[in-house]
Amino acid sequence: MSIFYDTLERFKDFSSMVNIKLQQFLPEFSLLKNVISSYDKTLDNDQKTNNKNYIEINNKLELLKQKIETEQNVIKILAPRLVEFENCYNNKYSELELQAISQKAFIRVKEDELKNFISIYELKMKEKARLEKKTAFLKFDIDKLKSEIETRCRKYIETVNENNIEKFREFLEGISSNFSENIQESVEIKSDYTVSEEYLNTTLDYREAYKRLCVFKAGIIDATQHFLEWSSIETILPDLLEIQNQLKEKYNDLDHLDVQIDRMKDFEIIKENYYKSLKNAEAKLENILGLAERDEELLKIKTDIEEYIDMHS
């Protein structure tokens, strides 16, 4: 119940109580008035002055009249105050209604803005879902390419282990088995040691053994060179570079998609701002409609009326 109608109910209840009192006074008042009227018809002024019954009844009548007038004045004094309160309430409520109408129009604008944005937002969210799906495929492709790099590397290692090392071992076994063969005279041993006095003073057997060791060493170096050539990583670099280029392209595409998706997230923030703006506008409308119930001037008049009623109840 509003501040005015609550006070109006109090006034109606109080008026009813006063009217009940007045109704209780009326039979006695009517009776006394009739008696006095009878005395007035039969007695002159001197007789009235000396007649105790007349004086007593007249006093009762005057006292009762004062009581009735007092009760009637209570309502007469209170009624204008209630009218003042009603006028003040209506004026303030009219002002607030104008504000409320303006605020309702503002809310409709906010609702239309939100509705229009939601249409755009839903399209953007569909686009975001499409981009996220595309992102998932890209990540799958990236993982697949990274796995391909790993596979190529492992295959290279397996090839080195299974083929090249076996060839290297076979070559070493070959030169090892030929170690005891006589060195041909045409074989040239390039070493500063062969011209040293120490070497020249050695036996033929020592020199032969030294030469065979040098030939074995040269064979190891040659075998190692062949092993390194057979095991060169350059053989797989073209494939790895091709995969790397594909990865670079995929990562670039992924970065572009992430940027687009991040922009989509801004629409979620904007949507929340639209909702908040609408809620704030609705809250302001509720506050406007409740201002009359909290108006200091109206509350003071209401308090005065209620205190007056309590005083005369």
Helices and strands as residue ranges (DSSP letters): H 3-42, H 45-50, H 52-159, I 160-164, H 165-177, G 192-195, H 197-200, H 204-230, G 233-235, H 237-290, G 292-294, H 296-312
